[in-house]
Amino acid sequence: MPDSNDATLRTEQRDSGHQKLPFSVRRFLRGLSHDVGRRGHLRPQHIAIAVLVVVAGTWAAIEIHSRMTHVSENDARISAKLIPISSRVAGWVTKILVSEGDQIKVGQVMVQIDLRESRLRVRELDAQRLRIQADRTRLRMEKSLTDSQTSSRYKTRQSALNAARAAVSSLKPQLDLARANLARSESLFAKKVIPRRQIDEARTTVRKVQSDHRRAIAQLQQAQAELQEASADRARLEVIEGEIEMLRHQESELEAKVERQKLDLSDRTIRAPIAGVVDKTFVEEGQYVTPGQRLAIVHDANQIWIDANIKETEVRKLHVGQSVEVFIDAYPDDEFLGTIATIGNSTTSEYALLPTPNPSGNFTKITQRLPVRIAIRQKDQKLRPGMMVEVRIDIRGN
């Protein structure tokens, strides 16, 4: 009797516990109990269903736990600075020295554009500059020669002018004295004090001094004219100096043209701006390229990161420096770790080409996403831009 009562009690407790389960589960358990009681063992389909229930429950528990402790995103990608290599000049491509996938160094020649015409233009401008330098040298020599010639001539004319002025200055008192003596002689001759010979001598002296004085004045005027002519010759020096200055400006202009042409010449040899990998080339030898045309794309394989767009409702759980588990689709068996480097300040919709205003009042709320950049190290050159990755960010430390 005690055993029978205990069995009855356990049955009642089991039935009362079953009443708390969903109807479908209670039905499955009753069928399973009936089958066991009738056959003494479980059917295969019941075993399979039981396994599926256990697996589903375990998976659900793991998923719930993961969502509570991690922020996940399966639409993330590896990114890098893809640098387009373009041409600054127009011309025919003569050589392509790299191929897709090549490792390149800084300054390595990638593409060669025809440089014959540009090189000839540099030589032409150099010849013009040398001609201008020769003209400047000739004008300097002419200036020096003119300076020496006009300087001595000017000094001679200045000395002659000074002598003429001195002669005029010295003859003026003599003329005044001769005129005074003549007047006195005429007065004495009228009084019959002196003979006519003396008055004739006085008159002759006056005429002689007047002649010398007029000759001195003429020489003074000639000396002044010759000095003005010498001054005009000296003015030629200023003209020559102006020509030299003009040639100096022309030479500066030509130097700028030469530098610009040399820049054009150097731009026809296109070199790698970084050490990295050639992702793609877009031209072939013999093709004519124009300024700004894209020739190739390169990137630094060691400077990569992951761009993930995280829901705005989960961004509050993130901060810079958090550890990130990275699962790369291409390498499912490899483990990668990263850290959050930056968290975007604007949602991705703000950069859309088509804005999303709501003037009509119709509104469908959509959870926005913010860009999150995750720093990750390169591993055996496996990681390449554009690869799809999944990220799991541990938020238990918040």
C-alpha positions in Angstrom: 0.0 0.0 0.0 2.7 2.6 0.7 4.3 1.9 -2.6 1.0 2.2 -4.4 0.3 5.5 -2.6 3.7 6.9 -3.4 3.2 6.0 -7.1 -0.2 7.7 -7.1 1.3 10.8 -5.5 4.1 11.0 -8.1 1.6 10.6 -10.9 -0.5 13.5 -9.5 2.5 15.7 -9.1 3.7 14.9 -12.6 0.2 15.7 -14.0 0.0 18.9 -12.1 3.4 19.9 -13.4 2.4 19.0 -16.9 -0.6 21.3 -16.6 1.9 24.3 -16.6 3.4 23.3 -19.9 2.0 24.4 -23.3 -0.7 22.1 -24.8 1.4 20.9 -27.7 4.3 19.9 -25.3 1.9 18.2 -22.9 0.4 16.3 -25.8 3.9 15.2 -27.0 4.8 14.1 -23.4 1.6 12.1 -23.0 2.1 10.4 -26.3 5.7 9.6 -25.4 4.7 8.2 -22.0 2.0 6.1 -23.5 4.4 4.8 -26.1 6.9 3.9 -23.5 4.3 2.2 -21.4 3.0 0.2 -24.3 6.1 -0.7 -26.1 8.7 -0.4 -23.4 11.0 1.7 -25.6 11.0 5.0 -27.6 10.3 5.3 -31.3 13.1 6.7 -33.5 11.1 9.7 -34.5 10.5 10.5 -30.8 14.2 10.4 -30.1 14.9 12.7 -33.1 12.3 15.1 -31.9 13.7 15.1 -28.4 17.2 15.8 -29.8 15.9 18.6 -31.9 14.1 20.1 -28.9 17.3 20.0 -26.9 19.4 21.4 -29.7 16.9 24.2 -30.3 16.7 25.0 -26.7 20.5 25.1 -26.3 20.8 27.3 -29.4 18.2 29.6 -28.2 19.9 29.9 -24.8 23.3 30.6 -26.4 21.7 33.2 -28.8 20.0 35.0 -26.0 23.2 35.0 -23.9 25.2 36.3 -26.9 22.8 39.1 -27.5 22.9 40.2 -23.9 26.7 40.1 -23.8 27.8 41.1 -27.3 27.0 43.5 -30.1 27.2 41.7 -33.5 27.2 42.8 -37.1 27.5 40.4 -40.1 27.6 43.1 -42.8 31.1 44.5 -42.1 33.9 44.8 -44.6 37.7 45.3 -44.7 38.7 48.7 -45.9 41.9 50.4 -46.9 43.1 53.6 -48.5 42.7 52.9 -52.2 44.9 55.4 -54.0 44.0 56.0 -57.6 47.2 56.7 -59.7 46.4 59.4 -62.3 48.2 61.3 -65.0 48.8 65.0 -64.8 49.8 65.2 -68.5 48.6 64.0 -71.8 50.5 61.6 -74.0 51.1 58.1 -75.3 51.8 55.3 -72.8 55.1 53.8 -73.8 55.7 51.4 -70.9 53.7 49.7 -68.1 56.1 48.4 -65.5 53.7 46.8 -63.0 50.9 44.3 -63.1 47.9 43.6 -60.9 49.0 42.0 -57.6 52.6 43.3 -57.7 54.3 44.5 -54.6 55.6 48.1 -55.1 58.0 50.4 -53.3 57.9 54.1 -52.8 59.1 55.9 -55.9 59.1 52.8 -58.1 58.3 53.6 -61.7 54.8 52.3 -62.6 53.9 53.9 -66.0 56.0 55.7 -68.5 54.4 58.3 -70.9 56.1 59.5 -74.0 58.6 62.3 -73.0 60.3 63.1 -76.3 58.4 66.3 -77.1 58.6 67.5 -73.5 62.4 66.9 -73.4 62.9 68.8 -76.6 60.9 71.7 -75.2 63.2 71.8 -72.2 66.2 72.0 -74.5 64.6 74.8 -76.5 63.9 76.8 -73.4 67.4 76.2 -72.1 68.8 77.5 -75.4 66.6 80.6 -75.1 67.8 81.2 -71.6 71.5 80.8 -72.6 70.9 83.4 -75.4 69.4 85.8 -73.0 72.4 85.3 -70.7 74.7 86.0 -73.6 72.8 89.2 -74.4 73.1 90.3 -70.8 76.8 89.7 -70.8 77.2 91.6 -74.1 75.3 94.6 -72.7 77.3 94.5 -69.5 80.5 94.7 -71.5 79.0 97.5 -73.7 78.0 99.4 -70.6 81.5 99.0 -69.2 83.1 100.2 -72.4 80.7 103.1 -72.8 81.2 104.1 -69.2 85.0 104.2 -69.6 84.8 106.1 -72.9 82.2 108.7 -71.8 83.7 109.1 -68.4 87.1 110.2 -69.9 85.3 112.3 -72.5 83.1 113.9 -69.9 86.0 114.8 -67.7 87.9 116.3 -70.7 84.9 118.4 -71.6 84.4 119.4 -68.0 88.0 120.6 -67.9 87.7 122.5 -71.1 84.6 124.2 -69.8 86.4 125.2 -66.6 89.3 126.6 -68.7 87.0 128.5 -70.9 85.2 130.0 -67.9 88.5 130.9 -66.4 89.6 132.6 -69.7 86.4 134.6 -69.9 86.7 135.5 -66.2 90.3 136.7 -66.7 89.7 138.7 -69.9 86.7 140.6 -68.5 88.8 142.8 -66.1 91.4 143.3 -68.9 88.7 144.5 -71.2 87.3 146.9 -68.5 90.8 148.2 -67.9 91.5 148.7 -71.6 88.2 150.5 -72.0 89.0 152.8 -69.0 92.5 153.5 -70.4 91.0 154.4 -73.8 88.6 156.8 -72.2 91.3 158.5 -70.2 93.6 158.7 -73.3 90.8 160.2 -75.3 90.3 162.8 -72.6 94.0 163.6 -72.5 94.3 163.7 -76.2 91.4 166.2 -76.4 93.4 168.4 -74.0 96.4 167.8 -76.2 98.3 166.3 -73.3 99.3 163.1 -75.1 100.1 162.4 -78.7 97.8 160.5 -81.1 100.1 157.5 -81.0 99.1 156.8 -77.4 95.4 157.0 -78.1 95.9 154.7 -81.1 97.7 152.2 -78.9 94.9 152.3 -76.4 92.3 151.7 -79.1 94.3 148.8 -80.4 94.6 147.3 -77.0 90.8 147.5 -76.5 90.1 145.9 -79.8 92.6 143.1 -79.1 91.2 142.4 -75.6 87.6 142.5 -77.0 88.6 140.0 -79.7 90.2 137.7 -77.1 87.1 138.1 -74.8 84.7 137.2 -77.7 86.9 134.2 -78.6 86.9 133.0 -75.0 83.1 133.3 -74.8 82.9 131.3 -78.0 85.2 128.7 -76.6 83.1 128.6 -73.4 79.9 128.1 -75.4 81.6 125.3 -77.4 82.8 123.7 -74.2 79.3 123.8 -72.7 77.9 122.1 -75.9 80.6 119.5 -75.8 79.9 118.8 -72.2 76.2 118.4 -72.9 77.1 116.0 -75.7 79.3 114.0 -73.2 76.4 114.0 -70.7 74.1 112.6 -73.4 76.7 109.9 -74.1 76.6 109.1 -70.3 72.8 108.8 -70.5 73.3 105.8 -72.8 74.5 104.0 -69.7 71.0 104.2 -68.2 69.5 102.9 -71.5 71.9 99.9 -71.4 71.0 99.3 -67.8 67.3 99.3 -68.7 67.9 96.8 -71.4 69.9 94.6 -69.0 67.0 94.8 -66.5 64.5 93.8 -69.2 66.7 90.8 -70.1 66.9 89.9 -66.4 63.1 89.8 -66.2 62.9 87.7 -69.4 65.4 85.3 -68.0 63.4 84.9 -64.8 60.3 84.2 -66.9 62.2 81.6 -69.0 63.5 80.0 -65.8 59.9 79.6 -64.6 59.0 78.1 -68.0 61.9 75.7 -67.8 60.9 74.6 -64.3 57.3 74.1 -65.4 58.5 72.1 -68.4 60.8 70.0 -66.3 57.8 69.3 -64.0 55.9 68.2 -67.1 58.9 66.0 -68.1 59.0 64.4 -64.6 55.2 63.9 -64.6 55.6 61.6 -67.6 57.4 59.1 -65.4 54.6 58.1 -62.9 56.0 56.6 -59.7 54.4 54.8 -56.8 53.4 57.2 -54.0 53.4 54.5 -51.3 54.7 51.0 -50.6 51.9 48.6 -51.2 50.1 46.4 -53.7 48.8 47.1 -57.2 45.1 46.4 -57.1 44.2 47.1 -60.7 45.6 48.7 -63.9 43.3 50.5 -66.4 45.6 51.3 -69.4 47.7 49.4 -71.9 50.9 50.3 -73.8 50.2 52.5 -76.8 47.1 54.0 -75.3 46.7 57.8 -75.3 45.9 59.2 -71.8 44.6 62.6 -70.8 45.2 64.7 -67.6 43.3 63.2 -64.6 42.8 59.9 -66.3 43.0 57.0 -63.9 45.9 54.6 -64.7 45.9 52.2 -61.7 44.8 51.7 -58.1 47.2 50.8 -55.2 46.8 50.4 -51.5 49.1 49.8 -48.5 48.4 46.2 -47.3 49.6 47.0 -43.8 47.1 49.9 -43.3 43.7 48.3 -43.2 40.7 48.4 -40.9 37.1 47.2 -40.7 34.1 49.4 -41.3 30.9 48.2 -39.6 27.6 49.9 -39.4 26.1 49.4 -35.9 22.5 50.1 -35.0 21.9 53.3 -33.2 20.2 51.5 -30.4 23.4 49.6 -29.6 26.0 52.4 -30.0 25.5 53.4 -26.4 27.1 50.1 -25.4 30.3 50.8 -27.3 33.4 52.9 -26.6 36.8 53.3 -28.2 39.2 50.6 -27.2 36.7 47.8 -26.8 37.9 44.4 -27.9 36.3 42.9 -31.0 36.2 39.4 -32.3 36.5 39.2 -36.0 35.3 36.3 -38.2 36.4 36.6 -41.8 34.4 34.6 -44.4 37.4 33.8 -46.4 39.3 32.3 -43.4 36.7 30.7 -41.1 39.3 28.7 -39.2 41.6 31.7 -38.4 41.1 33.9 -35.3 41.4 37.6 -35.6 41.1 40.3 -32.9 40.5 44.0 -33.3 39.7 47.1 -31.2 37.2 49.9 -31.8 39.2 52.9 -33.2 36.4 55.4 -33.9 32.7 55.7 -33.6 30.9 57.9 -36.2 29.3 61.2 -35.4 26.6 60.9 -38.1 24.4 58.1 -39.3 25.1 56.6 -42.7 21.8 58.0 -44.0 23.2 61.6 -43.7 25.6 60.8 -46.6 23.0 59.4 -48.9 22.7 60.9 -52.4 18.9 61.1 -52.0 17.8 62.8 -48.8 14.9 61.4 -46.8 12.7 64.3 -45.7 9.1 63.8 -44.6 7.0 66.6 -46.1 3.9 64.5 -46.7 3.6 63.2 -43.1 3.9 59.6 -44.1 6.5 58.1 -41.9 8.1 54.7 -41.4 10.6 54.6 -38.6 13.7 52.8 -39.5 16.6 52.1 -37.1 19.6 54.1 -38.3 23.2 52.9 -38.3 26.4 54.7 -37.3 29.7 53.8 -38.9 32.2 52.2 -36.5 35.8 51.7 -37.5 37.7 48.7 -36.0 41.5 48.6 -36.1 43.0 45.2 -37.0 46.5 44.1 -37.9 47.4 42.4 -41.1 48.2 38.7 -40.9 50.4 37.1 -43.5 49.0 39.5 -46.1 45.7 37.6 -46.0 43.4 40.5 -45.4 42.3 42.4 -48.5 40.0 45.4 -49.0 36.4 44.4 -49.6 36.4 41.1 -47.8 33.2 40.4 -45.8 33.6 39.9 -42.1 31.5 39.4 -39.0 32.3 41.2 -35.8 31.3 40.5 -32.2 31.9 43.3 -29.7 32.1 42.2 -26.0 30.1 44.7 -23.9 30.2 42.9 -20.6 32.8 45.3 -19.3 30.4 48.3 -19.7 
